[in-house]
């Protein structure tokens, strides 16, 4: 054995009896494969009461000889062999077909292994080819750097134009009136704000182009093979299931606060993880039923359930408690938020990114402290237009922006969930108590010289925020905490010798990260008013340049989000979210902007605001197909347009073109805005989730369980009579009761000719003796032959006020009962499988805060059509 207790294959004859784990390491397989071989009769095992299955190596050696392996030469798995050769699994199979690789099986029925010597021979044979292609790699690197230089020059062009125009205004080009001065000032603000945002836009465009260009050959060449499942990985070569010779102990840590609706599915997912050596620590400081749900795992040998009576330090404080309770063997820590649902192989997909393979062995990357994966917000992505927008927004960030940062070597952020961090580093830096503890941890790591790595292919499904109010509160917390930590760590980042120049530039982009939308709005608004209202521009800045800047800024984020969906090979319906992300950006401007400014100027951070989860699922989730991502700066970059071509276009436009282009651009923007508004307002509401239906039961309670086959309940009704049902579940303060259609279906009996006027009221309250109304309607209902459905629609969502949790209340009030003009018997029948009384609530939250966008959309085309297009002399 070596100094870590690992048994080397060539020492097989020097040992007598080994346990299951040791034999697995010898054969290069996991312990599960050994257990399967024992059950199948392929291996003979001796039972030990303490160590379990034990194996005599003489018996194992005979099996190896029968398989064509002497037990001395190291073997590589298919994943390892493909990784060493830098080829796909399909190309590896071709090498076997050509006879260049001869696979062997250590045990009957086990996956094929490849002799390391044969793999090395193929590598040596490819050295010459690599030398020939080295010149091409250098050329690509030069082209990529040229693209970056051009991108930087383009990005600062508006700001250079602003300085040049301002200098001209200080000389002979001064305005001649107050109105002219107002117009020029608005034009200057437009160029300043739009120019700053344009720096972000160029960054998004460059990232989109480079990542898509590097992935395009893979997407096109192997399209059919990937769809058939014949190709699993590519050059990004997510090194999943890397064989380290042992399984490092991993501690999964979860902080939960009022997560009753989702915590159960996360703990179930953690229980099903395929990794053999881990623990789960849940720290709960909830005031709802989270503790009751978590208690089911209290006796599980892998789980530690900790309840703390306070919320000191918020999430960071809870994770401190988890770190204190962590097993001393832990080498890595994984953090999940309560709404995450990790795949069974999540640990295996994260762990290898801490290592690099040299000389056939895995060596830890000592500078990598954490690995962030993709927070894949897809669990409820089809719930509403808002969840589609949030899902697309994350796709652009995690499939385009972050891989670009990884290739660039820029600063990458720990995102609060779905990441793995080295336990020794975590013990060194500890957890902060910021309301954005993940951003605080990121900055602390970089000042100490550590780096954060990223892979999109250890993706972890999670839930999208499903209400505008919830989303605004979440983003306000992010913006405030982000800005506060930027202020706190600004000097340390820019003065630290541990932070590279590229990382400092990336940090500069992070400074105003949550003010981007504010800049976009100010720049666009000021330009439209200055151009259409005052006909004023900064000297040297033309209408074509101005409208081009506006259009480029508006399209940068949607295009990046759409590109991310392309790389995911997302369903076509998901691309609606790329347009919806524009709407959410505008809706969140006042919230994010004010919170970001508050974070810059406040002496201490505000409090933590929880983001409510629904626990809804809208479709099956499967692993992303890994695609070829960029390893270095440039891979197959598209050719840049030559300056001559741009000049030729400018000459062809001429005077007529300069008048035509602004009109086309403006009308296009108006149509785009109208289309987005239509999506925000008229997108259909789905049929509803299972939890949107309440069934009325005896005892004046209602829940989501249909009635059984028992006896029906009949209540005789009379004019002036009222009946009230109370929901068994409750809604916490701050939740949003959605707008939409409420319906009630029931059977009314006694007299076939009876007819009643009934008022139905739905509301909420801590008790239903007295409650606040949500919706009320009056309808005439008839007795048999069939159930009657009535309903009403609301256009306003309702935010539950602070206080105790609220029940949904439903009241029936009988106004009158008639039978051919005379009073007659009338009753409601329910609580049996034949006679169900069902109250249906809206299933999707459509917040009315998006409706004012319709006014903005109407004003823009009106301004375009009403205001004449006139050009001032000399402009």
N, C-alpha and C positions, 0 to 999 in steps of 0.2 A: 504493500500500500504506500501511497505518497503521503506527504505531511498533512493532507486534508482527509485522509482515510479513504481515498478512492482506489479501487483495485484496477491496475492496468491490465489490458488484455494479454500482454506478453508474460504476465506473472501467473497465468492461469494454472500452470503445473506446480507452482510453489505453494498453493493454498489447498486446503482440504475441503472444508465445508463453508458455504457462504449463505447469507440470507437473501431475501427477495430483492432488496434495494441494491446490494452489491452485485448480484447477478445481472440486474437490469443495467447497471453502469458498465459492466464488462461487455455486454452484448450491444450496448448503444440503443436500448429501447426503454420505454417507460415501464414502471412496475405493473401497470394494468395489463400490458402485453404478456408479462410473465404469468400473471394470475390466469389469463385466458388460456395460455398454453398448458397450464396445470389442469384446468377444467377439461380441456380437450384431450388430455392424455398424452400430450406431446412432450411433457417434462415430468420426471418423477421427483416428488417432493416429500421430505420428512417433516412431520409436524412438531414444532417446538412450542411449548405452552407460553413462552415469553416472547420469542422472536418470530413466531409464525412459521411460514414455509421456509425450509432449509434445503439446500441442494448440494449433492456431491459433484465435484467438478469432473471427476472421471466420467460420470454418466453424461454430463453436459458435453464433454470433449468428444464423445462418440457421436452425439447429435451434430456437433459442428463439423466433424470429419465427413459425415454423410451429406452435409449441405455444401461441401467443397471449400470449407474454411478451416485453416489450421489453428485459429484462435490467437495468432500472433499479429498478423497484419491488421492495422486499424481499418475499420469500415466506416463509410459515410452514408447517411440517409440521402434520399433523393433530394430533399431540400438543401442539405449541406453540399452535395455534389453540384447541384445547379447553381448554388450561391458561389462556390469556388470557381466555377467555370463562367459565371456571369451570363447564363443562358436561361431560357424558360424550360419548364418541365417538358413541353413538346419537343424542344430541341434536344433535351437529354434523352428522350425516348428514341430520337433519330440516331443518336450515337450508339445506343444499344443495338438498334436494327443494323447499323453499319458494322457492328462487331468491334467497335473501339472501346466499349465498356462491357464487362461481363458481370452482371449482377449475381449475387449469391444471397441465400436466405439463411440467417443463423439458425432458425427453427422452422419446421414445416408450418405453413400457413401465415408466417409473418411477412411483413413488407420487405421488399428487396433492398439490399445494401450494396454499396459500390466500393471496391478496393481503392484505398487512398492512393496507392502507387499508380494505378491506371489513370486516375483523375490528374495526378501530377504530370504524367507523361503527356496528356492532352494539353495541359497548361503550358508546358515547355514548348510543345509544338506550335503553340499560338503566339510565342514571344515575338517572332519575326513579324507576324501580321500586326501585332500591337505597335511595334516600332514604326511600321509604315503608316498606321493610322494616327500616330502621335502628332504628326504635323497638322493633320486635319483638326485634331482637338485644340491645338494651339491657335489655329485660325478661327475656330468657333469661339474661343475665349476672347480673342481680339475683337471679333464682331460683336460679342455680347457687351464688352466694355464700351465699344463705340455706341451701341444702342443706349447704354446708360448715360453716356455723356450727352448724346442728343436729347434724351428724355429730360435730363437736368436743365439743359438750355431752353427746351420748350416750356418746362415748368416755370422757370423764372421770367419768361418772356413778358407776361402781363405786368409783373412788378417792375421790370425794366422800363416798359412803356409808361407805367405810372410815373416813375421818377423823371423820365424824359418829358412827359407831358406837363408835369408840375413845374419843371424848370422853364418850359416854354411859357406857361401861364404867368410866371414871375417876370417875364420879359415883355415882348411886344404883343403876345396873344392874350392879353387880359380881357375878360368879359367887360361889356359896356354898360350893363344894368344889373340891378339886384336880381331880377328874374334869371338873367344869364348866369349870375354867380350861383344861385340856388341850383340850377340845372347842372352846372359844372361840378359843384360839390357832390351832388347825387351821383354823377358819372364817376367822380373820383372814388367815392365810397363803393360803388359797384365794382370798379376795377380792383380796389384794395381787397374787399371781401371775396370777390370772385377769383382774384389772383391767388389768394392764400388757399382757397378750396381747390383751385386748379392744381396746386402742388400735390394734393391728395389724389385728384383725378388722374394725373399722369402716372402716379405710382400704381393706381388700380389698373390703368390701361396696360402699363408695362408688365405688371404681374400677370394679368389675364393673357396677354399675347405670349409671353415666354412659357407659362405653364401649359397653355393649350397647344402651343407649337411643339413642346416636348412630348406631350401626350398624344398628339394627333396620329403619328405613325402607328402607335400601339392600338389606338381606337379603331383605325381603319384597317390595318393589316390583319389583326386577330379578332375582328368583330364576330365572325361566325363561330370561331373556335371557342371564344369566351362564352358566347351564348349557350353553347353545347356543354359547357363545363369542363372542357379539355385543358384549359389553361387557367392556372390559379394565381400566379404571381408574375411580375415582370421586373424591369430594371430597378424600380423603386425597391423591389425585392424585400418587402417587409419580412424580416428574418424571423418569422414566427417559429416557435418550438425549437429554438436553438438549443442544442445539446451542450450544456455546460459541464456535464459530468455529475452534477448534483442539482437539487432543487432548492434554491435560496428561500428561506422563510419569509413570507410576505404577510404584512398586517394590513387588513382592509379596515379603514376607519370611516365612520359615518356620524355626522352630527344632525340630529333631527329635532325640529320644533314644530309641533302641530301638523304632522304628516300622516295622519291616520289613513287617508285615502290611498297612499302610495307606498308606505313603508313596508307593507307586507310583501308586495311583489319584488321589491329590491332584496329583501332578506331571502326570499325564495330563490332569486337568481344567484345570490351569493352562495347559497347552499348547494347549487348545482354546478358550481365552477369545477372544471376538470383538473385544475392544478392540485397536486397532492399535498402541498406543504404551506398552509395558510391559516390565518385566524380572522375573525370578524369582530370588531369592537363597535358597538352602537352606544353613543352617548345621547340620552334623551332628556330634554328639559321642557317637555310639552305640557300643555294644560288640557288637551283633548284626549282622545282614546288611543293615542299612539302607543302609550305604555302597555295597554292591554293587548294590542296586536303584537308588539315586540316580545311580550312575555312568553309567547309560544316557543320562542327559540332560546329561552333562558337556560334550559337544560342541555342544549346541544353542546357537544365537546369542543367545537370550533368557535362558538359564539360567546361573547361577553356583553351582557346587557347592563348598562350603567345608567341610573337615573340620578340627575342632580336637581336640587330644589330651586335653583336660581338660574338666571341667564347671564351671569357675569362674563364679560368678554365676548358675548354673542357666539358666532360660529367658531372663531379662533379660540375662545375660552373652552368650548366643548371639545375641540380637537386637542387642546392641552391635556384635558382629562384623559382622552383616548391615548395620547402619547405616554402619559404616566402609567397607564395600564397595559401598555404594549409588551408583548413577550420579548425577553432579552435576546432571543435568537433572531429577531426580525432584522433582515438586511434591507428590506424595501417596504415602503408604505404606499398603499393605494387609497385615494380619497374619492368617495362617491357622494353626490347629493342624493336626497331621498327619492327624487323622481327618476333616477337612472335605472336602467335595466341592462346590466352588462351581459355580454355573450359568455357562454361557458369557457371560451379560450381567451378571455380578455387579458389575464395575467401573462399568458404565454406570448401574446402579441405586444405587450408593453415591455417586458423584461429584456428582450434581446437588444433593444436600442441603447442600453447602457454598455454594450460590448462591441468590439470590432474583432474580426477574425484575421489573425496574422500567423503565418506558418502553420496553418491548420488548427490553431488553438484560439479560444476566445479570451480576449484581454479587456478588462474594464476600461472604459473611457473616464479617466479620473476627473476631467473637467465637466462632465455631464452630471448634474445634480438631480434633474427631474426630466421626465418625458411626458409631454401633454398629448392626449389623443383628441379625437373629434367628438365634441358634444353633439351628437346626431339627433337633432330635435325633429323626430318623425313619428313619435308614438300617437299623437293626436293631430297630425298635420292637416288632415282633411276636415277638421271640426268647423272651421270658418275661414273667411278671407284673411283674417288676422293671423291665424296659426299658419296658413300658407305663406304669408309674408315673412313671418319670423323664421320659418323653416328655410326659405330661400336666402334670407339674410345670413344665417349661419353657414349655409352651403358656400356662399361666396367667400366668407371669411376663412373657413376651415379647409376648403378644397383649392382655393386660389391664393389668398393673401398669405396664409401661414406657410404653405409649401414654398412660396416665394421668399419669405423671411428665412426659412430654413436654408435655402440655396444661397441667399445673400449673406448669411452669417449675421443677420440682424438680431435685435433683442426680441425674444419670444416670450409671451406672457403665460404664466400658469393661470388656468381659467377656472379654478375653484372646484372642479369635479372632473372625473375621468382622467386622472393623471397619477403617475407613480413617481415617488421621490425616495432617494436613498435615506435610510433611517439614521445613519451616522451624521449626514448633513442636517437632517431635520432636528436631531438632538442638539446640534451645534447652534443653529439659528433660532430654533423655537418658533412658536406660533405667536403672531401679533394679535391685537384685539381690534384692528381696524374693521369698519363695515365692509371693506373690500380686502379681506385678509389675504386673498390670492395674489393681488397686485402688490401688496406690501411684501409678501414672501418673494415674489419675483425680483423686486428691486433690491431686497436684502441679498439674495443669491448673487446677483450680478456685481454688486459692490465687493463681494468676497472673491470674485473671479470665477464663480461657477456659471454654467450655461444651462439653458433649457432646450431640450430637443423636442421635435414634433414629428408625429406620424399620423396621417389620416386613417390608417388602416387598422387601428386598434379602436375603432369607433364604438361609442357607447350610446345606444338609443336613450332618448330623454323626452320630456314633455315640453311642448310649446306653451308659452303663456297665452291664455285664451280670452283675455279681456283687456280692453284699452286701459282701464284704470289700473289693473294689475300690472300691465306692461309699463305704464308710466311710472308707477311707484318703484318697480324693479330698476328701471333705467335711471331714475333719480338717485337711488342709493348707489348704483354703479358710478354715475357721474360725479356725485359728491365725494365718495371715497377715492375715486381715481384722481380727481383734482387735488384733494387734500394730500395724498401721498406723493403726487408730482411735486407739490410745494415742499413737502417734508424732505424728499430725497433728491431734489433737483441738484443742489450743490455737490452732494456725494457722488452722484452719477457722473457729472461732467468733470469732476476733479479726480475721479478714481483712475489710477493707471491700470486697474484690472478690467475696465470697460473699454472695448475697442472703439475705434473711430466710427465704424459702421453701426455699432450698437448705440453710440451716442446720437448719431443721425436718426436712427429709428426711434430713440427716446424723444427726440425733438418732435417727431410726428405725433407721439403719444401725448404731448403736452396739451394740445388743443383738440384731442381726439373727440371729446364729447361736445365740442362747439362747432363741428363740421357743418351740421345741418343749419345752425344759426348763420354761419357764414354764407352758405348756399342761398338761404332765404333772403338775407340782406343784399347780397350781390345781385340776385335775379330781380328782386323788387326794385332796387334803386336803378338798375339798368333799364327796366321797362318804363319806369316813370320818367327818367332822364331822356330816353330815346323817343318815346311816344308822346310824352307830355310837354317836355321842354325842348326837344330836338337838340340836346346838348351832348357834347362828347369831349373827352380829354383830347387835346391836340395830338394828331398822329394816330389816334385810335379810331378805326373806321367802323361802320355799321356791320360789315361782314365779319370783322374780328370780334365785335361785341356779341353778336348773335351766335357766332361759332363758339365763343367761350361759354355762353349760357347753355347751349345745347350739349357741349362736351361735358360740362359739369353735371347736367341733369342725367345723362346716360351712363356715366362711369360706374356707379354702384349697381344699377339694374343689370348692366352687361356683365359685370363681374359675378353677380349672383347667378345669372343665367348660365355663365360659363361653369360655375361650380356644379350646377345641376346637370350640365352636359357630362362632366367628368364622372358624376355619380350614375349616369345613365338613368336619370329619374324619369318617372312617368310624365307624359306630356302635360297632364293637369297640374303638376307641380310648378310649371313655368308661369302660371298666373301669379304666383307669389313674388316673382321678380318685379312685376309691376306694382303689386301691393306693397312692396318694401318702400317704394317712393311715397306712398300715402302715409305709412307709419312714420317715415322720417319727418314729414311735415307735422304730423299730429304730435310727435314727441318733442318738437323744437322748444316750446315754452318750458316744459318740464325739465328736459336735460340741460338746456341752457342755463336756467336759473340755478339748478342744483350744482352744475359745474362751477359757476361763478361763486356760489356760496362756499364750495370746497376750497377755492383759492384764497378766500378772505377770512373764513371763520377760524377761531382759535382752537376749537375742538370739534371733532366730527359729531354728526347727529346720531340718532339711534338706528338700530337695525330694523328694517321693514320686511316682514316675511312675504314671499310670493306664494299665494295659495295655489294648490294643485287640485286637479279634478280626478285624476286617476283614469281618465277615459283613453281607450284605444280605438283607433279608426282603421286599422289594417294590420296585416301580418308584416313582420320586419325580418329581413335577412341581411347577412353580411354584405358590405360593399364589395364589388369586384375590384381588386387592386389593379391599378393601371400604371403605366410607365410615367414616373414623375421626374422632375429635373434633379440631377445629381450635382450639377455645377451650373455655372451661369447660363450658358447658351447651349441648347440642343435643337438643331433644326430651326433656327430663327428665320422668319420670313424676310424677304429682301425689303430694304427700306426704299421708300419712294425718293427719287433723285430730286434735288432742288429745282432742276430745269423743268421737271414735270409740273411741280407746283407753280412755277412761274408761268408756264404755258397756260395753265388753268386760269390764273389771275388775269392774264392778258385777254383770254377769250371771254371772260365775264364782261369786261368793259363797263361803260356807264349804265347800260340797261340792266346788266347783271347785278350791279350793286343795288339797284332798286328792287330787283326781283327776288334776290336771295333773302333779304330780311322778311319779305312777305311770306315766302314759302316756309321759312324756318318758324316764323311766328304762328302761322296757321297750323303747322305741324304740332307745335307745342300746345296750342289750344285744343286740338283734337286729342292729343295725348292726355291732357289734363281731364277733358271730358270723359274719355274712356276710363281713366282711373277712377273718377268719381262714380261712373256707372257701376264699375266693379265693386266699389265700396258700399253702394247703396242697394243695388238690385240683385246682387248675387243670391241665388235661392238658398233658403234654409233647408237643411237636410231633414229627413223624416224624423230624426230624433234619436237620442241615445237611450239605452235601456233605463237609465235612472230618471228620465224625464216623465215617466208615468207613475201616478199615485193611484193605488187601489183602495177604495173605501171599505172599511171593515166595521163589524159590530164593536161597540164601545167608543164610537166616534174617534177612531184613529185611522190613519192612512199610511201605507208604506208602499214599497216597490214589489211586493209579493202578491201575485194573483190569488184570488180566493180558491179554496179547495172544493171538494164535492159534498160538503156538509149541507145542512138545512139553510134555506134562504132566510134573509132578514127582511121583514116588511115593516115599514113605518107609515102609519096613516097620517095624512097631511090635512091641514085645515088652513083657511085664509089667516094671514098674520103670523103663522108659525115659522120659526127659524131653527135650523140645525147646523152645527158647526163641527168639522172634523179637524184634527191636529196631526201633523206629520210626526212620525217617530224619529226621523233624523233631524239634525239641526245644521244651520249655516252660520259660520263664524262671522263676526263683525268685519267689515271690509270686503266681503264677497260681493259679487255683482249678480243680481237676479236679472237674467237677460230679457231683452225686448223680443217680441214675437207673438205667436198665436197661442192662446189658452183655449182648450176645449174640454167639455164634460159630456160623457156618454153614460146613459143609464136607462133602465126599464121603469116605466110608470104604469101602475095597474089599478084595479078595482072595477072601473067601468070603461068599456071600450069606447064610449062616446065622450069620455071626460076630457077636459082641456083645462090647463092651468097656466097662469102667468107667474113665472118664477124669476127672481133676481139671484144671480150667482155672483159671489164675491171671492176673490183670491187675494190673500195678503200675507203679512209676516208679523210675528210678535214673539216675545219671550213666553207668553202663554196666549191661547186663542180666545180667552174671555174678552179681550180687547186687543185689536190688532190694527196695523196700518194697511191701507188698501194698496194693492198692486193694479188690479183691474176689476171692473164690475160690469155686468151686462144683464139685460132682461130679455127673456125669450118665452114664447108659448110652447109648452110641451104637451104631447098627446100620450094617451094610454096605448096599449098594444094595437097593432100586431108586432111591431119591431122597436128596438131601442132608438132613443132620440139623442142626437148629438147637437150641441150648441157651443158657441164660443165667441171670442172677441180677440182683437189684436191690439197690442200696445207698441208704440214707436219709441219708448224711452226705457232704457235699462235703469235699474235701481241699485244704488250702492247701500248696503246695509250699514247703518250707523254704528258708532262705537257702543259697546255695552256687552250684555250677555249674549250667548248664541241664540239664534232665532229659529222658530218653527215656521213651516208653511201652513197657513190656515185657509180653510175652505168653508164657506157659509152658503146655505140655501135658504132663501126667504120666500115663502109663498104669498104672492100678492092676492090672487083670486083663483077660484075653481068654478068652472061652469060646465053644464051639460045641457045642450040645447036651450040655453038661457036660464036654466035652473041649477041650483047647487046639487052636487052629487059626490059620492065617495071618490077619493084619490089617494094614491100611496106610491112610495118609492121602494123598489125591491133590489137587494144587492147582497154581496158577501157569499156568493156561491159560484161555482164554475159556469153555470148556465146564465146567471144574472150578475154580470160584473159592472160595478160603477167605477168609472175611470176618469181621473182628472189628469190631463196632459199639459205639461209646461213646455215652454220653448226649450230647444236643445242646444242652440248655438247663441253665443253672446255677440250681438251686433251693437256696438256702443254708438250712441247718438252723437258722440263727439266728432265723428267723421262727417256728419251732415253739413257743417259749415263749409267744408271743402267744395260743396256744390256752388256756393256763392262765389268763391274764388274762381272756379272753373268758368262760370258764366261771365264774370267781369273781364277775364283776359280776352276772349274772342270779341266781346263788345268793344273793348278799347281798340283792338286791331281793326275792326270794321268801321268804327265811327271816326277815329282820328285819321286825318289825311296824311299820306306819306309825302312829306316835303323835306327837301334837303336845303340847308342853308348854304349860302355862297361861301366858298372857302372851306367847307367841312366835308 
